[in-house]
Amino acid sequence: MLYSKSTKKIRDKVKQTAVSILKHEQEKISVECKSNPKKYWNYINKKTHNKVNIGDLKWEDDSGKVVIAESNKDKALALENFYRASAY
């Protein structure tokens, strides 16, 4: 993809500003961590806890029919059946 020089300069300036803001936020939290540990731990938990969604699962059932699990309940049942079958 081709970018003009002005587009690259704008992109670089935005990235530089975003990094600067993040660095400032982290420095502020590090200075306040002794007096406000709750803010520190909220930041740590926000950065370390990720919720990952499982995509649709596709497999063949016992009759050879291709089945797609789209809902969370169907995915849970599909994974339960898979691990139950592979455990024996």
PyRosetta script that sets phi, psi and omega in degrees:
from pyrosetta import init, pose_from_sequence

init()
pose = pose_from_sequence("MLYSKSTKKIRDKVKQTAVSILKHEQEKISVECKSNPKKYWNYINKKTHNKVNIGDLKWEDDSGKVVIAESNKDKALALENFYRASAY")
pose.set_psi(1, 131.3)
pose.set_omega(1, -177.5)
pose.set_phi(2, -94.1)
pose.set_psi(2, 132.6)
pose.set_omega(2, 177.2)
pose.set_phi(3, -120.6)
pose.set_psi(3, 145.2)
pose.set_omega(3, 175.0)
pose.set_phi(4, -78.0)
pose.set_psi(4, 164.8)
pose.set_omega(4, -179.1)
pose.set_phi(5, -61.9)
pose.set_psi(5, -37.0)
pose.set_omega(5, -179.5)
pose.set_phi(6, -67.5)
pose.set_psi(6, -36.7)
pose.set_omega(6, 177.9)
pose.set_phi(7, -64.9)
pose.set_psi(7, -42.2)
pose.set_omega(7, 178.7)
pose.set_phi(8, -63.3)
pose.set_psi(8, -40.9)
pose.set_omega(8, 179.7)
pose.set_phi(9, -64.3)
pose.set_psi(9, -42.3)
pose.set_omega(9, 178.7)
pose.set_phi(10, -64.5)
pose.set_psi(10, -45.1)
pose.set_omega(10, 178.9)
pose.set_phi(11, -59.4)
pose.set_psi(11, -44.8)
pose.set_omega(11, -179.8)
pose.set_phi(12, -64.8)
pose.set_psi(12, -38.1)
pose.set_omega(12, 179.2)
pose.set_phi(13, -66.5)
pose.set_psi(13, -41.5)
pose.set_omega(13, 178.0)
pose.set_phi(14, -63.8)
pose.set_psi(14, -43.9)
pose.set_omega(14, 179.7)
pose.set_phi(15, -63.6)
pose.set_psi(15, -43.3)
pose.set_omega(15, 179.0)
pose.set_phi(16, -61.4)
pose.set_psi(16, -41.7)
pose.set_omega(16, 179.0)
pose.set_phi(17, -65.9)
pose.set_psi(17, -42.5)
pose.set_omega(17, 179.8)
pose.set_phi(18, -63.5)
pose.set_psi(18, -42.3)
pose.set_omega(18, 178.8)
pose.set_phi(19, -65.2)
pose.set_psi(19, -40.0)
pose.set_omega(19, 179.1)
pose.set_phi(20, -63.0)
pose.set_psi(20, -43.0)
pose.set_omega(20, 179.0)
pose.set_phi(21, -63.8)
pose.set_psi(21, -44.2)
pose.set_omega(21, 179.4)
pose.set_phi(22, -62.3)
pose.set_psi(22, -44.3)
pose.set_omega(22, 179.8)
pose.set_phi(23, -62.6)
pose.set_psi(23, -42.7)
pose.set_omega(23, 178.8)
pose.set_phi(24, -61.8)
pose.set_psi(24, -43.1)
pose.set_omega(24, 179.0)
pose.set_phi(25, -61.9)
pose.set_psi(25, -43.4)
pose.set_omega(25, -179.3)
pose.set_phi(26, -66.9)
pose.set_psi(26, -39.1)
pose.set_omega(26, 177.6)
pose.set_phi(27, -64.3)
pose.set_psi(27, -41.0)
pose.set_omega(27, 179.4)
pose.set_phi(28, -62.2)
pose.set_psi(28, -44.0)
pose.set_omega(28, 179.5)
pose.set_phi(29, -65.5)
pose.set_psi(29, -39.8)
pose.set_omega(29, -179.1)
pose.set_phi(30, -66.6)
pose.set_psi(30, -34.5)
pose.set_omega(30, 178.1)
pose.set_phi(31, -70.6)
pose.set_psi(31, -37.7)
pose.set_omega(31, -176.2)
pose.set_phi(32, -89.2)
pose.set_psi(32, -0.9)
pose.set_omega(32, -171.4)
pose.set_phi(33, -63.6)
pose.set_psi(33, -31.3)
pose.set_omega(33, 178.6)
pose.set_phi(34, -72.5)
pose.set_psi(34, -40.5)
pose.set_omega(34, -177.4)
pose.set_phi(35, -86.6)
pose.set_psi(35, -21.0)
pose.set_omega(35, -178.6)
pose.set_phi(36, -138.7)
pose.set_psi(36, 72.9)
pose.set_omega(36, -177.5)
pose.set_phi(37, -65.4)
pose.set_psi(37, -24.8)
pose.set_omega(37, 179.2)
pose.set_phi(38, -63.0)
pose.set_psi(38, -41.8)
pose.set_omega(38, 178.5)
pose.set_phi(39, -63.1)
pose.set_psi(39, -40.5)
pose.set_omega(39, 177.9)
pose.set_phi(40, -61.6)
pose.set_psi(40, -49.3)
pose.set_omega(40, -177.3)
pose.set_phi(41, -69.8)
pose.set_psi(41, -32.1)
pose.set_omega(41, 173.6)
pose.set_phi(42, -62.1)
pose.set_psi(42, -41.8)
pose.set_omega(42, 178.5)
pose.set_phi(43, -64.7)
pose.set_psi(43, -45.9)
pose.set_omega(43, 179.5)
pose.set_phi(44, -60.3)
pose.set_psi(44, -47.2)
pose.set_omega(44, -179.1)
pose.set_phi(45, -65.1)
pose.set_psi(45, -37.0)
pose.set_omega(45, 178.8)
pose.set_phi(46, -64.2)
pose.set_psi(46, -36.2)
pose.set_omega(46, -177.3)
pose.set_phi(47, -84.4)
pose.set_psi(47, -22.1)
pose.set_omega(47, -174.1)
pose.set_phi(48, -103.6)
pose.set_psi(48, -21.1)
pose.set_omega(48, -179.3)
pose.set_phi(49, -93.7)
pose.set_psi(49, 114.7)
pose.set_omega(49, 179.9)
pose.set_phi(50, -116.0)
pose.set_psi(50, 138.7)
pose.set_omega(50, 174.8)
pose.set_phi(51, -104.2)
pose.set_psi(51, 119.4)
pose.set_omega(51, -178.4)
pose.set_phi(52, -111.0)
pose.set_psi(52, 124.8)
pose.set_omega(52, 178.1)
pose.set_phi(53, -84.7)
pose.set_psi(53, 141.0)
pose.set_omega(53, 176.7)
pose.set_phi(54, -88.3)
pose.set_psi(54, 130.2)
pose.set_omega(54, 179.4)
pose.set_phi(55, -69.8)
pose.set_psi(55, 173.7)
pose.set_omega(55, 178.6)
pose.set_phi(56, -61.3)
pose.set_psi(56, 140.4)
pose.set_omega(56, -179.5)
pose.set_phi(57, -103.8)
pose.set_psi(57, 137.4)
pose.set_omega(57, -178.2)
pose.set_phi(58, -127.8)
pose.set_psi(58, 129.6)
pose.set_omega(58, 179.3)
pose.set_phi(59, -156.7)
pose.set_psi(59, 172.8)
pose.set_omega(59, 176.0)
pose.set_phi(60, -101.8)
pose.set_psi(60, 132.2)
pose.set_omega(60, 178.2)
pose.set_phi(61, -82.0)
pose.set_psi(61, -173.4)
pose.set_omega(61, -176.0)
pose.set_phi(62, -61.0)
pose.set_psi(62, -30.7)
pose.set_omega(62, -178.5)
pose.set_phi(63, -86.8)
pose.set_psi(63, 0.4)
pose.set_omega(63, 179.1)
pose.set_phi(64, 89.4)
pose.set_psi(64, 4.2)
pose.set_omega(64, -179.9)
pose.set_phi(65, -82.3)
pose.set_psi(65, 134.7)
pose.set_omega(65, 178.4)
pose.set_phi(66, -77.2)
pose.set_psi(66, 126.5)
pose.set_omega(66, -176.6)
pose.set_phi(67, -121.4)
pose.set_psi(67, 141.2)
pose.set_omega(67, 176.6)
pose.set_phi(68, -119.5)
pose.set_psi(68, 124.0)
pose.set_omega(68, 177.5)
pose.set_phi(69, -94.7)
pose.set_psi(69, 116.5)
pose.set_omega(69, -178.7)
pose.set_phi(70, -107.5)
pose.set_psi(70, -34.5)
pose.set_omega(70, -179.0)
pose.set_phi(71, -85.4)
pose.set_psi(71, 159.2)
pose.set_omega(71, 179.5)
pose.set_phi(72, -61.1)
pose.set_psi(72, -37.7)
pose.set_omega(72, 179.9)
pose.set_phi(73, -65.0)
pose.set_psi(73, -44.8)
pose.set_omega(73, 179.0)
pose.set_phi(74, -63.6)
pose.set_psi(74, -39.4)
pose.set_omega(74, 178.8)
pose.set_phi(75, -64.1)
pose.set_psi(75, -42.4)
pose.set_omega(75, 179.3)
pose.set_phi(76, -62.2)
pose.set_psi(76, -43.8)
pose.set_omega(76, 179.0)
pose.set_phi(77, -65.7)
pose.set_psi(77, -40.0)
pose.set_omega(77, 179.5)
pose.set_phi(78, -63.6)
pose.set_psi(78, -45.0)
pose.set_omega(78, 179.1)
pose.set_phi(79, -67.8)
pose.set_psi(79, -37.0)
pose.set_omega(79, 177.0)
pose.set_phi(80, -61.1)
pose.set_psi(80, -47.3)
pose.set_omega(80, 179.8)
pose.set_phi(81, -63.6)
pose.set_psi(81, -40.4)
pose.set_omega(81, -179.6)
pose.set_phi(82, -62.7)
pose.set_psi(82, -49.5)
pose.set_omega(82, -177.5)
pose.set_phi(83, -72.4)
pose.set_psi(83, -30.6)
pose.set_omega(83, 175.3)
pose.set_phi(84, -64.9)
pose.set_psi(84, -43.3)
pose.set_omega(84, -179.1)
pose.set_phi(85, -69.6)
pose.set_psi(85, -35.9)
pose.set_omega(85, -177.0)
pose.set_phi(86, -81.0)
pose.set_psi(86, -13.6)
pose.set_omega(86, -179.5)
pose.set_phi(87, -76.4)
pose.set_psi(87, -19.0)
pose.set_omega(87, -176.6)
pose.set_phi(88, -108.5)
pose.dump_pdb("model.pdb")
